[in-house]
Amino acid sequence: GGEWGHVPLPWMMAEEYPGPACWCGQHGCLDILVSGTGLQKDMSARTGIVQDGPGIVAAARRGEPHAEAALAAYIDRLGRAMAMIANIVDPDVFVMGGGMSNVAEIYDALPAVIDRYSFGGDWEGRIVAARWGDSSGVRGAARLWGS
């Protein structure tokens, strides 16, 4: 598989440009923006509140406006990144892994964002959680190591 973490966020909004500095030396990398850590940093930048990802998601579910805004921004950024991939390879399915794949809200919200940014606006793929949960990538790596 490819590595998309060090590709800049597509369709950056004026307030997002040039994006936060990444450890790789670039700015606005998906690795920095579209992750649980990215959600935490965005919440902190918006509000000054330091909270972990599960706490932000729980606060959004309780209707706390700052947390709702941070989660919505996360979903929008992830959707833009996925639309870029959809525009290039038109996958039938995106398989989500990592800690944020446990956030049920992303599965309902992402298709509309992907549609908004995909060429033609009619992406028809599916978005599913990895079969063995957020640790599927680690399990796969461990399986390969034993081969």
Protein Blocks (a to p, Z undefined) as FASTA:
>chain_A
ZZfklcccehiafklpgbjadfkopahiaklmncfklmmmmmmmmnopacdfklmmmmmm
nopaklmmmmmmmmmmmmmmmmmmmmmnopabdcdedjklmmmklmmmmmmmmmmmpghi
lacbdcdddfkljklmmmmmmmmmmZZ
